[in-house]
């Protein structure tokens, strides 16, 4: 993780950062979600972040020991409690899914089931102008875009890694090589 200042929103009770590796165990009843379908608002997930503005790309490699329905880990961009994006892996119906939630007052959700649970997975979020592109890779080399969505342009935002356990007792996740790079236009 870069030399920029980093901070927590809802730090987990158990976490350790050593160099470019962050290990944490999620707390139960944690999530980020706004209204759609379920009717509730949750802003209790764990989010370790820095602040960035302009065009950039954040990437990381991670692995989780997903146990319970909706256990999740990945990258997040946060403007405020009603404008954010999270993209990563979510455990649904006993399998890992590539997942993305884009929230502008209401959350939407998309999932892409993985045939097999990978040991590690790589994610990138690229913010450029008024959009964010979410991509994933199973090998760290070949990335596939799976989501493109609107995001508020030209504002500083919080950017970093997130994890949550909406229904479970918590699970362990290991983030590695988190990188934020500016994009030159």
Helices and strands as residue ranges (DSSP letters): E 7-9, E 14-18, E 21-25, E 32-34, E 41-43, E 46-52, E 56-64, E 72-80, E 83-92, E 95-104, E 110-113, E 121-128, E 131-137, E 144-150, E 157-164, E 172-182
